[in-house]
C-alpha cells in the first residue's frame, strides 16, 4: 500500500478527524457530477480515495495537500502521458466513442480450453496528435478468471499491480481510411497473420506499405474494478511514430489474440490466452483530423550566437529548435577511451553502467580519476543544464530551462537532441514542453541556462 494511502486512511479513521456536513456534501456532489457510465467505477478504493483527497483539501486544508495533488496526478492523469495531453483533454481534445464488443471467448492454458469467458471490451476514449495515438480500453472479465491467472488480486486488502498478469494484444494493428498503418504490433508486418489476411482481403500489397512503426509502444492496466460478477480493467495504450501520424478521419482497430502474461517474479504463474475477433471502427473528430499548429517569432535575444530556427505550438506541446554558433565540440579523453575499451574486452563487448550515483560511476570505472574524467567531459558536452538533470542525475543538478508565458506560468523544457554538436562549430538545441494552444499566451520568454549565464529570448505569436 502506498505511504500516502496509509496516511490518508489513518487520518480518515482517526478520532481527531471530524467528518463535517461539508465533507459529505463535497463527496456526494463530486460523484453526482460524473457521467452515469463512470459512477460504478468509484466502488474502487483508490478512486474513492482520490475523491476523499480532494474533499480533505477543501474541508481541512491539511498540510500534505501538495503531496495529494502529486499523487492524484500520477495515478489518474490522462493516458499516463504528458501534462500537455491532459491540458488538451480538459479543453475537449478527446474522443469518447464508447464502442463495446461482447463475445463468448474460450480461455486457453497449457494448450487446453479451461474456461469460457463472457468478455466485454470497449474503446472508452482516444487522443490522436501528430506524434502519438493514445487509447483507453475497458475490459470486463468474468470473476472466475482468477482461478487461472492473477488479475487485480488483492494483498492485505489492496490490489497487487506488480504481481498481476500483464494484458497483451498480441496481433493488434490499426489502419486509417486510406490504409495508412497507424500501428502494428509486429515490427515485421509479414509475421502478423491477422494483418496479412486483412491485406489480402482488401487487395493491399504489404511490400508497398511504407514502414511507419519505428516509434514506441507502452501499455498497462491503470486500474481494476470489481463487482459481484465481473472484474474490470482500464487498459491504457500509448503508441507513437517517429515519422509522425497522418491526419486520419477514421481509425480501424483489429486484434484476435489476448495474452495474459504472468509477472516475471512469479515462478508458478501460467500464461493464458483468449482468441476471438475484435474490430472497432472509430470516427476521428474534426479537431484531431484537421489539427493545425501555430508558431512564434523572435523579438529579442540576449545572446548574439543564438538563432531560433523552429517553433511549433500544438494542442499537446510546444517545440523549439535553436542553432548556437561558435561552439567547439570537446574531445573525448583518449585515456578514458582506452580504459573503456579494456572494460569492453572483459565484458563481452558491452559498455554500460548505472546512473544512480557518483559511486556507481566510480565503481564502473574502478577509480576516482576515471570517474572525474567522464564527469568533466559530460559537463563540457552538455551545455544546457536540463540534459544533465534528465539523463545524468548522478552529477550536480543544474538550473532548468523554461518557457514562461505572460501569466508567469513556467513550463519545463526537455531536450530532445542526443547528438547536438554539428559541423562548422554549430550546436543544435531542440526541446519541448507541456505548454499547449490552451495555455500559451501571445508573448512568451525562453529562459535558458547556458554555460555560465542565462540566455533570455522573447517571442511573439505569428498571426
Buried (B, 14 or more C-beta within 10 A) or exposed (E): EEEBBEBBBEBEEEEEBEEEEEBEEBBEEBEEEEEEEEEEBBEBBBBBBBBBBBBBBBBBEBEBBEBBEEBBEEBBBBBBBBBBBBBBBEBEBBBEBEBEBEEEBBBBBEEEEEBEBEBBBBBBBBBBBBBBBBBBBBBBBBEEBBEBBBBBBEEEEEBBBEBBBBBBBBBBBBBBBEEBBBBBBBEEBEEBEBBBEBBEEEEBEBEEBEEBBEBEEEBBBBBBBBEEEBBBBBBBBBBBBEEEBBBBBEBBBBBBBBBBBBBEEEEEBBBBBBEBEBEBEBEBBEBBBEBEBBEBEBEEBBBEBBBBEEBBBBBBBBBBBBBBEEBEBBEEBEEBEEBBEEBEEEEEEEEEBEEEEBEBBBEBBEEEEBBBBBBEBBBEBBBBBBBBBEEBEBBEEBBBBBBBBEEEBBBBBBBEBEEBBBEEEBBBBBBBBBBBBBBBBEBBBBBBBBEEEBBBBBBBBEE
